[in-house]
């Protein structure tokens, strides 16, 4: 298991070819997929041949509950296709059992810290449907602020798509002002002094 990041309650590990069943179950929960495709099922061959290979090869991470070993969903931190590597997009998709328990915020904060503390990012952003209040709350709790509402063309509009999409962001300067960078800096100072 290749661990990418850890929190008090979560292990974020890279996906492997053995994770098809986990993704199939998550991506076929209509409540989970409500703001993504209107809750339509995703065929298994799409998961196996398209979704999972993409997740294995780019910045997607399986979220594992540390205390039980249960698969809770996933997070991603990666630039959009053709985008600037210094401006990665944050995303997450969690099972209903993990909703309202702070896991979205906990995993997102870990990846934001990774982006600014280790990967040299200058900006992290996230998007969701304007009507997806749960996802917007996670973004706000992580220090992201709303920067724009935009209207994309949906080939097959779903309920709420007429309200548009929202984009949130946090800049490196925002993250540093929150004091998030201090623990990493303190650790670096300790190591440079031979104390760690």
N, C-alpha and C positions, 0 to 999 in steps of 0.2 A: 504494500500500500504506500503510494507516494503522497505524503502529506505536504500540502502547500501552505496551510496556515492553521492555527489552533486558537481557540478561545476557551473560556472557562467551561462552556457547555458543548462546544462544537469542534469537530475535526473537519476541515475542508481538504479533501483529497482529490487528486486527479481522477477523471473517469477512466475506466478500462473497458475492453471489449466484453467483459462479463456483466456489464451493468444494464443490458437491454431490458430485462424484466422490471428493474426498478424504474427506469424511465417510462416504460410502457404503462405501468400503473399510474404514475404521476400525470402523464400527459393524456390520460383517458378519464380523468376525473372532471366532469363537466363544470363543477364549481371552481376548480383550479384554473381551467381554461376559459372561463367566462369572458374575461377581458382581453383574451388573446385571439380566439377564433369563434367566440360565441358558445363555447362548450362542446364543439363537435369532436367526435372521437378521432384519434390518430391511428391509422393502420400500423400493425406491427412491422410490416416490411419497410415503412417509412422510418420508424424508430431505428431499426437494425441497419438499414442501408444508407440513410441520410443523416438523421439526427445524431445518433451515437458516434459515428465517425467524426462528425464536426466537433462534438463535445470532447472527444479524445484528443483531437489535434489542436484545439485552441483553448482559450482561457475560461473553460467551464470547470466547476469544482463541485463534487458531490458533498452534500452537507450531512454529516453523520453525528447523531447524538452521542456524546461521549459516554454518558452513563449507561446507555442501553445498546449501543451499536446500531440503532435504527437509522435507516435512510430517511431523512426529512425533506429532501429536495435538492436544489442546487443554487449556486451563485455563479455569476460570471463577472470577470473584469478583463476587458479587452477592447481595443479600438474597433470601431465599426469598419467594415470592409472599405479599404482605401483611406481610412482615417489616420489621424496623427497618433502615433504610439504614446505621445506624452499627454494625450487626452482620452484615456480609456473610458468606456461605458460600463457602468455598474448595472447588474441585473440580478434577479432572484425569482425563484418559483418554488413554493413550499407546499407540502401536504397540508390539508385542513387541520390535521392534528397538531401542527406546529404554529398555526395562526394564533395571534393574540398572546403569545408567550415570550415575545422579545427576541426570537431567533432571527427574524429578518434584520432587525437593527444590529444585533450582535455580529452576525456574519458580515453584514455590509460595512460596519465600522472596522472590522479586521481587514477587509480588502481595501478600504480607503486608506488605512494606515500603511498597508503594504505598497499601495500606489505611490504615496507621497514619501514614505520613509525609506523605501528600498528601490523603487522602480523609476524614480525621477520624474513622476508626473507633475504637470503644472495645473491640471484641471481634471476632475472626475465628474461625469454627468450621468444622468439616468432619465428615462422617459417612461411614461405610462399613459393610459387613457385618462382624460380629465375626470371621468366619473369614478375612477378607481381610488377611492378615498383611503383604503387600507395601505396601498402601496405608497401613496403620497405621504401618509403619516410616517412611514418608515424613512423616507427620504428626508423629511423635515427633522425627525429625531436624530438623524446622522449629520445634521448641519448643512444639508443641501438647501438651496433656496430656488424658488420658482423664477425662471428667466424668460420663458415664453410659452404661449399656447399656439399651436399650429394645427392646420387641418390638412391631413393627407388623404389621398384617394384610396378608398377601401374597395377592392374589386367585389367583395361580398360584405357590405356594411353589417355591423352587429349592433345590438342595442347599446346606446351610449356613444357610438362613434361620431354622431352628429355634434357632440360637445367638443370634439377635437382631442389632440394629444398635448401633454404638458412635458416640458423639459426642465429639469432641476440641475443645479451644479454646485460644486464646492471647489474653490480655488486653493492652491497651495497656501496662499497668504491667509485665507480663512481658517484652514486646518492648523496652521502654525499659531494663529491668534487664539484658537481654542485651547492651546497648550498640549495638543495631541502629540507634537513632535518631541516634547521634553523627555519622556522616558527613553526614547531611542537615543537621543543626544546624550543623556546621562549615562546610558550603557556604553556608548562609544567612548566617552571620557574615562569611565572606569577601566575599560580595556586598554586605552592608550596609556594609562597609569599603572598597568599591570595589576589591577584590582579585580578583574573579572575573568 
